[in-house]
């Protein structure tokens, strides 16, 4: 196959190579490429081919970040731009820099001018000299500089003061005004209560009085906090002590667990960047904090599941031991009912469905199917339990392995909740390709929809405008986009 792939790649124009390899004539070769590169996620077919034809180079840098693949050069580069790439900085230290021979460059420039213009400086050429004098005579540099200063201090200042006049009045002079940069905080007086405070005016912000608009804590956030306290834990609210510039809604110091309550409107793409949640997850993980991010729709729709997961996470649930349980195959009705009741993402189609019974009561479920992304291997689809079942996951997993004898199993876990320790106990390895991977969901009326439900093709079939993007169509239909923390990808091999 590798020889056939090499011949095809060498003899097909790169612009149409992707179409050719996916054609019916080469479908076996295409399937082989996909199977051999299951460790590569969300990459182009050209990158997969490059990976196979070049002895499978490591696509991840020494810092765990995905390297950038250049389609033009057909090779892996550094993992990020120069300012953010530690690999590039290390490489730069090894590059020998030749000193610039300034005198030689100046001499070379003079020779070029002499050969082209007959003088050693172009300013001495009469035509150029006269043109410069004419241009300078037409300009009033004094008025130009005065206008620049006026625009910044007068026009900018007056525009800002006019824009915010209904809410605040300035406690600073025109001369003290230095633009709308976010770090430039000015003193304001609230026109409602005369309170004096500091705030910036970047991005069209209206300075907000901290007396009239104190920081509000949502009822749901308070409910979660009070529930954790009722379990006997000390809770610190709204602390920046851990991440300094980022705030945790709830922090449990005894467990080094932080909890964020994310309102779907204020945490949608309208107000938060695509990488906001995943960056907070990464920074928390790096300082040893297990960050749990609860989205508003989850709390509204499944508060009992959230409480159960919090109890399990904090280790306060009563325990059932798997050695006292027996395994049975489940019907679709049993499986669906249990997963909808105990799994935050609800049920999911699966081929193999196993239940763990304690005194004839179903207490844990694990399901598997053939891998969705390759012809070989299996996928662990769901695991959930009613309360804490010590050893439950291990017993169900071992049963599947003995019954089916798989060579490889993959599974995905949401990083909004999981820290991956359960998978480590089962013998899985973390094969997540991108540390900063994210997923997104559509939200409307506090109901979450997976993005695959609303592909552009489906939307166009429903009569939507084909000239718009998927996200533009969904926005027009009143849906919000909410980005999450991405997923872990785990792999088990025999």
C-alpha positions in Angstrom: 0.0 0.0 0.0 2.8 2.4 0.8 4.3 1.9 -2.6 1.0 2.5 -4.3 0.4 5.6 -2.2 3.9 6.9 -3.2 3.3 6.4 -6.9 -0.1 8.0 -6.8 1.3 11.0 -4.9 4.2 11.5 -7.3 2.1 11.4 -10.4 -1.0 13.4 -9.4 -1.2 17.2 -9.2 -1.3 18.2 -5.6 -4.4 20.4 -6.2 -6.6 17.4 -7.1 -4.8 14.7 -5.1 -7.4 14.7 -2.3 -10.2 14.1 -4.8 -8.3 11.4 -6.7 -7.5 9.3 -3.6 -11.1 9.5 -2.4 -12.4 8.3 -5.8 -13.9 4.8 -6.2 -10.8 3.7 -8.0 -8.6 4.3 -5.0 -11.2 3.8 -2.1 -9.2 0.9 -0.7 -6.1 3.0 -0.6 -8.0 5.9 1.0 -9.4 3.6 3.7 -6.0 2.2 4.4 -4.6 5.7 4.9 -7.4 6.6 7.3 -6.9 3.4 9.3 -3.1 3.9 9.6 -3.5 7.5 10.8 -6.2 7.2 13.4 -3.9 9.0 15.8 -4.2 12.1 13.7 -7.4 14.1 14.5 -8.9 16.9 12.4 -6.2 16.9 9.8 -6.2 17.0 6.0 -5.7 14.0 3.8 -2.5 15.6 2.5 -1.1 15.7 6.0 -2.0 12.0 6.5 -0.2 11.1 3.3 2.8 13.1 4.2 2.8 11.4 7.6 2.9 7.9 6.1 5.4 8.7 3.3 7.9 10.2 5.7 8.2 7.4 8.2 5.5 8.7 10.5 7.2 11.8 12.0 6.0 12.9 15.4 3.2 15.5 14.7 3.5 16.8 18.3 6.3 19.1 19.5 8.3 18.5 22.7 5.8 20.7 24.6 2.8 18.6 23.7 1.4 21.0 21.0 0.4 20.0 17.5 2.9 21.0 14.9 1.7 23.2 12.0 1.5 21.4 8.7 2.4 23.5 5.6 0.4 22.3 2.6 2.6 24.4 0.3 5.9 23.0 1.6 4.5 19.6 2.4 6.2 19.4 5.8 5.7 20.0 9.5 6.8 23.3 10.9 6.8 24.8 14.4 3.7 24.4 16.6 2.8 28.1 16.7 3.8 31.6 15.6 7.2 32.9 16.5 6.0 34.8 19.6 4.2 31.8 21.1 6.4 28.9 20.1 8.8 27.6 22.6 10.2 25.2 20.0 11.1 28.1 17.7 12.8 29.9 20.5 14.9 26.9 21.3 15.7 26.4 17.6 16.7 30.1 17.3 19.3 29.6 20.1 21.1 27.0 18.0 21.2 29.1 14.8 24.5 30.8 14.2 24.0 34.4 13.4 26.5 36.0 11.1 27.4 39.6 12.0 26.1 42.2 9.5 29.0 43.9 7.6 27.6 47.4 7.7 30.6 49.2 6.1 30.5 46.7 3.2 26.7 47.2 2.7 27.1 51.0 2.6 29.9 50.7 0.1 27.9 48.4 -2.1 25.0 50.8 -2.0 27.2 53.7 -3.1 28.5 51.7 -6.0 24.9 50.9 -7.1 23.9 54.6 -7.0 26.9 55.7 -8.9 26.3 53.1 -11.6 22.6 54.1 -11.9 22.6 57.9 -11.2 26.3 58.9 -11.4 26.3 60.2 -7.8 27.0 58.4 -4.4 23.6 59.6 -3.0 20.2 59.8 -4.7 19.5 63.0 -2.9 22.1 64.7 -5.1 20.1 63.9 -8.3 18.6 67.2 -9.4 15.2 65.7 -10.5 14.7 63.9 -7.2 16.0 66.9 -5.2 13.6 69.3 -6.9 10.6 66.9 -6.5 11.2 66.6 -2.7 11.4 70.4 -2.3 8.2 70.9 -4.3 6.4 68.3 -2.1 7.6 69.7 1.1 6.5 73.2 0.1 2.9 72.1 -0.4 2.7 70.6 3.1 1.9 72.5 6.3 3.6 70.3 8.8 2.7 72.5 11.7 -1.0 72.2 11.1 -0.6 68.4 10.5 1.0 67.9 13.9 -1.5 70.2 15.6 -4.4 68.2 14.0 -3.0 64.9 15.3 -2.8 66.2 18.8 -6.2 67.8 18.6 -7.8 64.6 17.3 -6.4 62.6 20.2 -7.0 65.0 23.0 -10.1 66.9 21.8 -12.1 64.9 19.3 -11.4 61.5 21.0 -12.1 63.0 24.5 -15.3 64.8 23.4 -16.6 61.7 21.7 -16.0 59.5 24.7 -17.6 62.0 27.2 -20.6 62.4 24.9 -21.1 58.6 24.6 -21.1 58.0 28.4 -22.7 61.2 29.6 -26.0 59.5 30.6 -24.2 57.2 33.0 -21.0 58.9 34.3 -19.1 62.2 34.2 -15.3 62.4 33.9 -13.0 63.1 36.9 -10.0 63.7 34.6 -9.1 66.5 32.3 -8.7 66.6 28.5 -4.9 66.7 28.9 -5.0 63.5 31.1 -6.9 61.6 28.4 -4.7 59.1 26.7 -7.0 57.0 24.5 -9.3 54.1 24.9 -6.7 51.4 25.5 -8.1 48.7 27.9 -5.2 49.3 30.4 -5.9 53.0 30.6 -8.3 53.3 33.5 -9.8 56.7 34.3 -11.7 58.1 37.3 -15.4 58.6 36.8 -18.4 59.9 38.9 -21.7 58.1 38.7 -24.5 60.5 37.8 -27.0 58.4 39.8 -25.3 58.1 43.2 -22.2 60.4 42.9 -19.9 57.4 43.7 -16.3 57.8 42.4 -14.7 54.7 40.8 -12.2 53.6 38.1 -12.9 51.8 34.9 -11.7 51.6 31.3 -13.7 52.6 28.1 -12.2 50.1 25.6 -14.5 48.3 23.1 -17.2 50.9 23.6 -17.6 50.1 27.2 -19.8 52.3 29.5 -18.0 52.7 32.8 -20.0 50.8 35.4 -20.5 52.1 38.9 -19.5 49.3 41.4 -22.1 50.7 43.9 -25.1 50.8 41.6 -24.0 47.6 39.9 -22.3 45.4 42.5 -21.0 42.0 41.3 -24.0 39.7 41.1 -23.8 36.0 42.0 -26.4 33.9 40.3 -28.9 32.0 42.3 -27.7 28.7 40.7 -24.1 29.5 41.6 -25.2 30.1 45.2 -27.2 26.8 45.2 -24.1 24.9 44.0 -22.0 26.6 46.6 -24.4 25.9 49.4 -24.8 22.2 48.3 -21.0 21.7 48.5 -21.0 23.3 52.0 -23.8 21.0 53.1 -21.5 18.1 52.3 -19.0 19.5 54.9 -16.5 21.3 52.7 -15.0 24.8 53.1 -15.7 26.9 50.0 -13.9 30.1 48.9 -16.0 32.2 46.5 -14.8 34.4 43.6 -11.1 34.0 44.3 -8.2 35.1 42.1 -5.6 33.8 44.5 -4.8 30.7 42.4 -4.7 32.0 38.8 -4.1 35.6 39.7 -5.7 37.2 36.7 -8.6 34.7 36.4 -11.3 34.1 38.9 -12.8 30.9 40.2 -16.5 31.1 41.1 -16.1 28.3 43.7 -12.8 26.9 45.1 -12.6 23.9 47.5 -9.1 24.1 48.9 -9.2 20.7 50.7 -9.7 18.9 47.4 -7.9 21.4 45.0 -11.1 21.5 43.0 -12.5 24.6 41.4 -16.0 25.0 39.9 -17.2 27.4 37.3 -20.9 28.1 36.7 -21.1 29.3 33.1 -24.3 31.1 32.0 -24.9 30.2 28.4 -25.5 33.7 27.3 -22.6 35.4 29.1 -20.3 32.5 28.2 -21.4 32.2 24.6 -19.3 33.3 21.6 -20.9 36.7 21.9 -19.0 37.4 25.1 -16.2 34.8 25.3 -13.5 33.9 22.9 -13.3 30.4 21.4 -10.4 29.4 23.7 -11.6 31.1 26.9 -12.8 27.9 28.6 -10.0 25.6 27.4 -7.3 28.1 28.4 -8.8 28.3 31.9 -8.8 24.5 32.0 -5.1 24.3 30.9 -4.0 26.9 33.3 -5.8 25.2 36.2 -4.4 21.8 35.3 -0.9 23.3 35.2 -1.2 24.5 38.8 -2.7 21.3 40.0 -6.3 22.3 40.2 -9.1 20.1 38.9 -11.5 22.6 37.2 -15.1 21.6 36.7 -17.1 23.7 34.3 -20.9 23.5 34.7 -23.0 25.1 32.0 -26.3 26.7 32.8 -28.4 24.4 30.7 -26.9 21.4 32.4 -27.9 22.7 35.8 -31.4 23.6 34.7 -32.1 20.3 32.9 -30.1 17.8 35.0 -29.5 19.2 38.6 -29.7 15.7 40.2 -27.0 14.3 37.9 -24.8 17.4 38.6 -25.2 16.8 42.4 -24.4 13.1 42.0 -21.3 13.8 40.1 -20.2 16.4 42.6 -20.7 13.9 45.4 -18.7 11.3 43.5 -15.9 13.9 42.7 -15.7 14.9 46.4 -15.7 11.3 47.6 -18.7 11.5 49.9 -21.0 9.0 48.2 -21.9 5.8 49.9 -20.0 3.0 48.3 -21.0 -0.3 46.6 -18.2 -2.7 45.9 -18.1 -4.4 42.4 -17.1 -7.7 43.9 -20.6 -7.9 45.4 -22.2 -7.3 42.1 -22.9 -9.4 39.0 -22.8 -8.5 35.3 -25.7 -8.9 32.9 -26.3 -7.9 29.3 -28.8 -5.1 29.1 -31.8 -4.6 26.8 -32.0 -1.3 24.9 -34.8 -0.1 27.1 -32.8 -0.8 30.4 -29.7 0.8 28.9 -31.4 3.9 27.6 -33.3 4.5 30.8 -30.3 4.2 33.0 -27.9 6.4 30.9 -30.6 9.1 30.5 -31.0 9.2 34.2 -27.3 9.1 35.3 -25.2 10.3 32.4 -24.9 14.1 31.8 -24.9 13.6 28.0 -27.7 11.2 28.1 -27.9 8.0 26.2 -25.9 7.0 23.0 -26.3 4.1 20.5 -24.1 1.2 21.4 -23.8 -2.5 20.3 -22.6 -4.0 23.5 -24.4 -3.0 26.7 -23.5 -4.3 30.1 -25.0 -3.7 33.5 -23.7 -4.2 37.0 -26.4 -5.4 39.4 -26.3 -5.2 43.2 -29.1 -7.2 44.9 -30.9 -7.2 41.5 -30.7 -3.4 41.3 -28.9 -1.9 38.3 -26.1 0.3 39.7 -23.6 0.8 36.8 -23.6 0.6 33.0 -20.9 0.4 30.4 -21.4 0.3 26.6 -19.2 -0.3 23.6 -19.4 -0.2 19.8 -17.2 -0.7 16.8 -15.0 2.4 16.3 -16.8 5.2 14.5 -13.5 6.4 12.9 -11.8 3.2 11.6 -12.7 -0.3 10.5 -10.7 -1.9 13.3 -11.0 -1.5 17.0 -13.8 -0.6 19.4 -15.0 2.5 21.3 -16.1 2.8 24.9 -19.3 4.8 24.5 -20.7 5.3 27.9 -19.9 4.6 31.6 -22.1 5.8 34.4 -23.2 4.7 37.8 -25.8 5.3 40.4 -23.6 6.5 43.3 -20.0 5.3 43.8 -19.4 1.7 42.7 -15.8 0.9 43.7 -14.2 -1.2 41.0 -17.3 -1.1 38.8 -15.7 0.3 35.7 -12.8 -2.1 36.0 -15.1 -5.1 36.3 -17.3 -4.2 33.4 -14.3 -3.3 31.2 -12.6 -6.6 32.0 -15.8 -8.5 31.1 -16.0 -6.9 27.7 -12.3 -7.6 27.0 -12.7 -11.3 27.9 -15.9 -11.7 25.9 -14.9 -9.8 22.7 -11.1 -9.9 22.9 -10.5 -6.5 21.2 -7.0 -5.4 20.0 -7.7 -1.7 20.6 -10.3 0.5 22.3 -10.7 4.2 22.2 -12.8 6.5 24.2 -13.5 10.2 24.7 -14.0 12.2 27.9 -15.2 15.8 28.3 -12.5 17.9 30.0 -15.2 20.1 31.5 -15.6 17.3 34.1 -13.0 14.5 33.7 -9.4 14.5 34.8 -8.8 11.2 33.1 -7.9 9.2 36.2 -10.6 6.6 35.6 -9.2 5.8 32.2 -5.7 5.5 33.6 -6.9 2.9 36.1 -8.4 0.9 33.2 -5.0 1.0 31.4 -5.8 3.6 28.8 -3.2 6.1 27.5 -4.0 9.7 26.8 -3.5 10.2 23.0 -5.1 13.6 22.8 -3.5 15.3 19.8 -4.3 18.9 20.6 -4.0 20.3 24.1 -6.1 23.3 23.2 -8.8 21.4 21.3 -12.4 22.7 21.7 -15.9 21.6 20.7 -18.9 23.8 20.3 -22.6 23.4 20.9 -25.7 25.3 19.9 -28.0 26.5 22.7 -31.6 27.7 22.4 -34.1 27.9 25.3 -31.6 26.2 27.5 -31.5 23.1 25.3 -28.1 22.1 24.0 -27.7 20.7 20.5 -24.6 19.0 19.2 -23.2 20.9 16.1 -23.5 17.7 14.0 -27.3 18.1 14.2 -27.1 21.3 12.2 -24.6 20.8 9.4 -24.8 23.3 6.6 -26.1 20.7 4.2 -29.0 19.9 6.4 -29.8 23.6 7.0 -29.8 24.3 3.2 -32.2 21.3 2.7 -34.5 23.0 5.3 -34.6 26.1 3.1 -31.8 28.2 4.6 -29.6 30.6 2.6 -26.8 28.6 1.0 -24.6 31.7 0.7 -24.3 31.9 4.5 -22.1 29.8 6.8 -23.5 27.3 9.2 -22.9 29.6 12.1 -24.4 32.6 10.4 -27.6 30.6 9.6 -27.8 29.4 13.2 -27.3 32.9 14.6 -30.2 34.2 12.4 -32.3 31.3 13.8 -31.7 32.6 17.3 -29.2 30.0 18.5 -26.1 30.8 20.6 -22.7 29.1 20.1 -21.0 27.8 23.3 -17.5 26.5 23.2 -16.4 23.9 25.8 -13.0 22.7 27.0 -12.6 20.0 24.4 -12.2 16.3 24.9 -9.5 13.9 26.0 -8.9 11.0 23.7 -7.8 7.7 25.3 -6.6 4.5 23.8 -6.2 1.0 25.2 -4.3 -1.7 23.3 -3.9 -5.3 24.2 
